[in-house]
C-alpha cells in the first residue's frame, strides 16, 4: 500500500449530496484546499496542515485521515453509514407502525 493511502476511505457528501470516497491524503488535501475561504475555521486549518505534513512524510497518513474525518464530521459532510440505512429500511419493512 502506498504511504498516502488511507486504510479505510472517508466517505463524504459532495455537490448535491452525492457520496464520494476520499481514499488518499492528496484527495483529502484537495477537498480542503477547495473549501470556501469564508467557511474556513480552526478544524479546517488543522486538517489542511496535517494533510500537508503527511504528504511531506512528516506524519502518518492515518493521522491526517483522522483529522480530515473530524473536519468532515464538524461540517456535516460525512455520508451516512450504508449499514445503518439498510438496517433502518429493514426495520420499517417488517413493522408498518415504525415511522
Secondary structure, DSSP 8 states (H G I E B T S, - for coil): --TTEEEEEEEEEETTTEEEEEEEHHHHHHHHHTS-GGG--HHHHHHHHHHHHHHTTSS-HHHHHHHHHHHHHHTT-B---HHHHHHHHHHHHH-TT--
